[in-house]
Amino acid sequence: MSQPQSKEEASPLLVHSQNQEDPSFIYPITPTTIDTLSPVLTKDVPLNSDNNTFVRLFLPHKSLQSSTNSPKLPLIVYFHGGGFLYMSASSTLNHDFCFNLAKDLSVVVASVDYRLSSRARLPAAYDDGVEALKWLSTTDERWVREYAHVSESYLMGTSAGGNLAYHVGLRATTMAVDELGDLKIRGLILLHAFFGGTQRTESELRLVDVRHVSLKTCDMLWDLALPEGADRDHKYSNPTVMDEGDEKCLEMIKRLGWKVLVIGCYGDPLIDRQVVLVEMLRSRGVYVEDCFGEGCHGIEMEDPSKVEPLFVRVKDFILKC
């Protein structure tokens, strides 16, 4: 796991995560480190000063020690979970996950710190995700330009971050080539993706009081995240609710040859939503791999024994893309 710096060495970009108006302040945070003894180096780079957003980069230390002719590493653009309301890219749970992702898979990770619903409702977080893609495609930041193979990029997210990866991916299909430059998305990796709907599913009713994602909690999170007046059958929540533009986006995903990996657990009230997503994507001709097994929502964040099998599955998926 990563080793935090002293408070004196902490990145100034972490201050927003401790703001009492920001719910993410209740979660422990981990500063960045450029300690040469660490297997992964980390740094924060501002994204949008007006929105107080940033990107936390994770670079395997061995990349710095490689020759200039060494191949660049795949880029994973990661979106953290927290129901659109909690946590940040600097939260220890998310930092450690990305740290180990970079170390074990030998990838560069760009973890996006997006606006939470306490500051701005959706689609603000989606806007931040798209802005991060544009930044990654044009930045002169050395860790991205010299070590990340941006034409081999993947959008990945956990829970609400899975929802983000999906919707940011849809938006990316509509962007002009010059907007993303050399950045090319190869696939979407959706972990325990957070979706909803007004009609209760069997898994939601069966697991109504599950910790973290109880029915009441999910309803509250959607009420805070969705645009004013919208219900859970808004397309941001329910991916089966689509307009003509969304259908075109899925057609473009199919045409571009993106692959999608959906991972979930049978002990998660949201599992039925994820299964329906898989079925809907396949019905549109999108290549989808699903991996459903025992466990609960976001289990890899709480049970270290589940991390290695997850990374093996993700690594195998990337090799196929």
N, C-alpha and C positions, 0 to 999 in steps of 0.2 A: 504493500500500500504506500501511498505518497507520504512524504515527511514534510509537515508544515514548517514555514519559516517563523522567525520571531515576529512579534507585532511590529517592530521597527522596520522589518523588511516587507511587510504586507503591501500588496498593490493598493494604490489609492482608489482604484475602481471598485474595491470591495465596500466602500463606505455606504453606497446606496443599499446594500443588502442588510445594513444594520439600522436603516432609517425606520423609526417607529411607525411611520405611515405605510410601510411595506411589510406585508405578512411574512416575507421570507426571513425577517430578522430573527424569528424564533428558532431557526434551524442553525446548527453550527456551520461555520464556514471554514474553508481551507485557503490560505494564501497561495500565490504562485511561487515557484522556485526555479532558480537556474543553478542549483547546487550540482556540481559536476559529478557527485557521487550518486545522484539519483538516476535511475534507469530512464526516466521521462522528465524532460524539462517543460516548464509551463510558463505562459505569459498571458497577460490580458492586453487586448488592443481595443481602443475605443471604436465603436461603430457609429453611433449617432449621439452627439453630446446633448442635443435638445431632448431626446427621449431617454437619455441616461442608459444606453445599451452598450454592450461590448461583446467581443468574441474572446473566449478563453482557448488558447492554442495549446495542444499537447504534442510534443515532438520526442520520439524515441531518441535517447542520448546517442545511441550507436550510429544514428544518421550523421551526426556531426563529426564522428570519427571515421566515416567512410570516405573513400576517394571521390573526387568530383565527377568521376565517370559512373558512380554507383547509380542504379535505377532509382527514380523517385518513388515515393510511397503512395498508395491509394489515400484518398481524402474522405473522411467520414464527417459530414456535417451533422452534429448531434443537437437534439432539442430535449431539454429536461422535462420531467413530469411535475406534478403538483396541482393538477386540476385547473390550470391557468391562473391560480390565485397564490400559490405558495412556492417557495424556494427560488433558487437562481443558479446560474452556471457555477457560482462560487460555493454553493452549499456542499458540505463535505460528502454527502451521499453521491451527488452528481460528479463532483471532482474525482472522487476515488474510482467511480465506475469508468469515467473517460480515461483516467490515468492508466488503469489496467487494460482498457480496450486498446490504447495506443501501444502499450508494452507487449501484450500477448499476441496481437494481430499484426504488429509492425505496420501501423498506419499513422498518419497525421490526423488528429481529431480537432475540429473547430466546433467548440460548444457555444451555442448562441444564447446570450442572455437577452431575453425578449421582455417586452412590457407585460406586466401581469394585469389581471382584470381589476385589481384594486386601483390601478392607474388609468387603464383604458380597456374598454371592451373589445372583443373580436370585431373586426378583423385586424386590430392593431398588432397582435402577435404574429399573424401571417405576414403583415407588411414588413415587420422586423426580420422575419425569416428570409423573405425575398431580398431585402436590403443586404442581408449577410451574404447571400449568393452573389449579388452584384459586387460587393466588396471583395470577396474571395477571387472573383474573376479578373479584377483590375489592380489589386493591391501590389505594392512593392515590398510588402512585409517579407523579409528574407526567409522566414520559416515556411511560408507558403510558396514563394516563387522558386526557391532552391530545392525544397525537399518534398513538396506535395505534388502528386500527379493529378492536377485538377481536371484533366480530361477523363479521369477514372474516379468520379465522385459518387458518394452514396448519401442519401438523406435517411437519417436514423433517429428514432425518438421513442421514449418510454411514456406510456399512459397519455397524458395530454400532449406530450412531445410526439407521440405516435400520430395523434390527430394532426399536429402541426406539420410533421414530415409529409403526411398525405396531402394536406391542402397546399402547402408550399410547393410540393411536387406538381400538383394540378396547375398552379399559377405559372410555374417554370415552363410548362409546355407552351404557354401563350407568349412567351417573351421572344423578342427578335434575337437572331444569332449574335448581333453585335452587343446586345445587352449582357450576355454571359461569356462572350469571348471564347477562350479555350476551355472554360468549365463545361464539362459534359456529365450529366447524371446517368449512371448505369443502373441504379436500382433504388428501391425504397425498402427500409427495414423497420417494420412496425412492431414494437414490443408492447403487449397489453394495451393496445390502442384504446383511447378514451372516446367512445361514441355514445349516443343516446337516441331517444325517441319518445314520443308520447305514449305509445302502446307498450305496456310492460312485457318483457320477454320471460320465458320460463326460468332462465338462470337468474334474472333479477328478482323474481318472486321467491325462488328457492333459496337464494342467498341474500335475502333482504337486509340483514343486519351485519353483514361482513364488515370487519374493521377497515377503515380508510375509504372504502367505496360502498358504503351502505346506500340504500335507495335515497334516503333523505339527504345524505351528503352530496351525492351526485346531482340531485335536483337543485340543491343550493348552489353548487358550483356552476351548473349551467345557467341558473337564473342570474348569476353575477357576470358570467362570461359572454353570453349571447347579446346581440344588439337589443336595445330597449324594445319591449313589446313582442319579441320573438319567443316562440315556444321550442320545445326540444325536437320538433320536426323541421326546424330550420336546417338548411344543408350543411352548416358548420358542425352541427351535432349529428345529424342523421345522413350518412353518405348515400343512402338510397333515394334521397330527395334531391333530384338534379334538374337543372334547366338545360337548354340546348347547348350553352357554353360548356357546361360540365361534361356533357356527352362528347363534345368535340375534344376536350382535354383527355378523356379516357381513350378515345380513338387515336390521339397523338401519342399517348404512352405506349399503346400497342404498336403503332407505326415506328416509333423510335426504338422499340425492342427493350424497353426497361423491364426489369424483373422485379417482382415484389415478394418479400418474405414477411409473413404474418405469424407472430408467435404469441401464444396465449395459454391460459391454464383453466382447467375445468372447475377450479375452486374460485374463479373470478366471476362476479355477477355480470361482467361485461362480455363474457365468452360468446354468448349468442350473437351479440352485435358484430364481433370479429368474424364469426363463421359466416354471417350474412354478407359481410364485406367481401370475403373471399369468393363467395358464390356470385356476387354481383360483378366483381372484376373479371372472373372467368367467363361469365356470360357475355362480356364485352370483348373477349379474346385476349385479355391481358394475361401474361405468364405470371402465375402465382404459386409460390410454395407456402404451405402452411405447416406449422409445427405446434400441435396442441397436446398438452400433457398434464400431469398432476401438479398441483401447486396453487398458489394464490396470486392476486394482482401484484405485479412488480416484485415477484419473489426474489429475483436476482439481486435486488437492492438490499435485501435483508438477510439472505442466506448465502454466505460465501461459497458453499459447496455447489450452488447452482450456477455460479458464474462461468466456470470452465466449460461445462457442457454447452452453455449458451454461446460462448465465444467460438467453440468448435463449429457449431451450427452456422454462425454468421460467417466465419472464415470459409467454410465450404460453399456458402451462397456466393460470396464475393468471387471465389475462383471460377464459378459458373458464369458470371456476368461478363 
